[in-house]
């Protein structure tokens, strides 16, 4: 249960489906409620597949490029801290999809894979965290994959309720929520960075 809870809490703040709501609503503004639900479901399924591939194939990717797990955690920690500062800075809570890419996405028949599943839900930060997860036993690996599924279910619930949540929270509520998610992301990034530095340089932690 500790592995399941740790996987869910860590990834949910990084996936941050609340931050994906504005783009989701923009791209599905002309769709019916049923079609919007289908798009949200496909995006979350794609997200699970992307994160699972990163998790299961992570060690092979690291070995291929000759990268140690600690180096990846340092890079991932820096990336997470940068993303967190963007969320914490007033006025910097921008969509993770640029205006040009957003306009281009409106012309696509299916937006569930790009830009919703990637990079909105499963971006570089969450993929780096998944690659850096170490689960020695098969039961632990299965619990981690189950954690991905729970994150996807929670994300689907948020996207499915995005219209009501946006009306309920309003712009001030969304900004406050972004800062909360940014603070949690910052803490995770610092933890990854500090843990890797401590492993590479044990003398610094004594």
C-alpha positions in Angstrom: 0.0 0.0 0.0 2.9 2.4 0.7 4.2 1.9 -2.9 0.7 2.4 -4.3 0.1 5.5 -2.3 3.5 7.0 -3.0 3.1 6.4 -6.7 -0.3 8.0 -6.8 0.6 11.1 -4.7 3.8 11.7 -6.6 2.4 11.3 -10.1 -0.9 13.0 -9.6 0.7 16.3 -8.7 3.0 16.0 -11.8 0.3 14.9 -14.2 -1.8 17.8 -12.8 -5.1 17.3 -14.7 -6.3 20.6 -13.3 -3.7 22.4 -15.4 -4.9 20.5 -18.4 -8.6 21.6 -18.0 -8.3 24.9 -20.0 -6.8 23.2 -23.0 -9.2 20.3 -22.8 -12.2 22.6 -22.7 -10.8 24.7 -25.6 -10.1 21.8 -27.8 -13.5 20.1 -27.1 -15.6 23.3 -27.1 -17.5 22.1 -30.2 -18.0 18.6 -29.1 -21.0 17.1 -27.3 -20.8 15.9 -23.7 -20.5 12.3 -24.7 -17.7 13.0 -27.2 -15.9 15.0 -24.6 -16.0 12.1 -22.2 -14.7 9.7 -24.9 -11.8 12.1 -25.6 -11.0 12.4 -21.9 -11.0 8.6 -21.5 -8.8 8.0 -24.5 -6.3 10.6 -23.3 -6.1 9.0 -19.9 -5.6 5.5 -21.4 -2.8 6.9 -23.6 -1.3 8.5 -20.5 -1.2 5.1 -18.7 0.4 3.5 -21.7 3.1 6.3 -22.0 4.0 6.2 -18.3 4.0 2.4 -18.3 6.4 2.3 -21.2 8.7 4.8 -19.5 8.6 2.8 -16.3 9.1 -0.7 -17.7 11.7 0.4 -20.3 13.4 3.0 -18.3 16.4 0.9 -17.2 17.0 -0.2 -20.8 16.9 3.4 -21.9 19.4 4.5 -19.2 21.7 1.6 -20.1 21.6 2.4 -23.8 22.7 6.0 -23.2 25.0 5.2 -20.3 23.1 7.3 -17.8 23.0 6.4 -14.2 19.8 6.5 -12.2 21.2 9.3 -10.0 22.0 11.5 -13.0 18.5 11.1 -14.2 17.1 12.0 -10.8 19.1 15.2 -10.8 17.9 16.1 -14.2 14.4 15.2 -13.3 14.5 17.2 -10.1 15.8 20.3 -11.9 13.0 19.9 -14.5 10.4 19.5 -11.8 11.6 22.5 -9.9 11.5 24.7 -13.0 7.9 23.6 -13.7 7.0 24.2 -10.1 8.3 27.8 -10.2 6.2 28.4 -13.4 3.1 27.3 -11.4 4.1 29.4 -8.3 4.9 32.6 -10.2 1.9 34.9 -10.5 0.8 35.2 -14.1 3.1 32.3 -15.2 0.5 29.5 -15.0 0.5 29.2 -18.8 -0.8 26.3 -20.7 1.7 23.6 -21.4 0.7 23.9 -25.1 1.7 27.1 -26.9 -0.8 29.2 -28.8 0.5 28.1 -32.2 0.3 24.4 -31.2 -3.1 24.9 -29.7 -4.5 26.4 -33.0 -3.0 23.5 -34.9 -4.5 21.0 -32.5 -8.0 22.4 -33.2 -7.7 21.2 -36.8 -7.0 17.6 -35.7 -9.7 14.9 -35.7 -8.4 13.4 -32.5 -6.7 15.4 -29.8 -6.6 12.7 -27.2 -3.0 11.6 -27.8 -1.5 14.9 -28.7 -1.7 17.4 -27.1 -3.8 16.0 -24.2 -2.0 12.7 -23.3 1.3 14.1 -24.3 2.6 16.6 -23.3 -0.3 17.8 -21.2 -0.8 14.8 -18.9 2.3 12.8 -19.4 5.0 15.4 -20.0 8.8 15.1 -19.6 8.7 15.5 -15.8 6.3 12.7 -15.2 8.1 10.4 -17.7 11.4 11.2 -16.0 10.0 10.3 -12.6 8.6 7.0 -14.0 12.0 6.1 -15.5 13.6 6.8 -12.2 11.3 4.6 -10.2 13.1 1.5 -8.9 10.8 -1.5 -8.1 12.9 -4.6 -7.5 10.1 -7.2 -7.3 7.3 -8.0 -9.7 4.6 -7.4 -7.1 6.0 -3.9 -6.5 6.1 -3.3 -10.3 2.4 -4.4 -10.5 1.5 -2.0 -7.6 3.3 0.8 -9.4 1.3 0.1 -12.6 -1.8 0.1 -10.5 -0.8 3.5 -9.2 -0.6 4.7 -12.8 -4.1 3.4 -13.4 -5.5 5.2 -10.3 -3.9 8.5 -11.4 -5.6 8.0 -14.8 -8.9 7.4 -13.1 -8.5 10.5 -11.0 -7.5 12.5 -14.1 -10.5 11.3 -16.0 -12.8 12.3 -13.2 -11.2 15.8 -13.2 -11.4 16.2 -17.0 -15.0 14.8 -17.1 -16.0 17.4 -14.5 -13.8 20.2 -16.0 -16.7 22.4 -17.1 -18.4 22.3 -13.7 -15.0 22.7 -11.8 -14.1 25.7 -13.9 -17.4 27.4 -13.2 -17.2 26.5 -9.5 -13.6 27.6 -8.9 -13.4 30.5 -11.3 -10.1 32.1 -12.2 -9.0 32.9 -8.6 -9.7 29.3 -7.5 -7.8 27.9 -10.5 -4.8 30.1 -9.7 -4.8 29.1 -6.1 -5.0 25.4 -7.1 -2.1 25.9 -9.5 0.0 27.3 -6.7 -0.8 24.3 -4.4 0.2 21.8 -7.2 3.3 23.9 -7.9 4.4 23.8 -4.2 3.9 20.0 -4.1 5.8 19.6 -7.4 8.6 21.8 -6.0 8.9 19.6 -2.9 9.1 16.4 -5.1 11.7 18.0 -7.3 13.9 19.0 -4.3 13.5 15.5 -2.9 14.7 13.9 -6.1 17.6 16.3 -6.5 18.7 16.0 -2.8 18.4 12.2 -2.8 20.6 11.9 -5.9 23.2 14.3 -4.7 23.3 12.4 -1.4 23.8 9.2 -3.2 26.6 10.6 -5.5 28.3 12.5 -2.7 27.7 10.7 0.6 30.1 13.0 2.4 27.8 16.0 1.9 25.0 14.5 3.9 27.1 13.7 7.0 
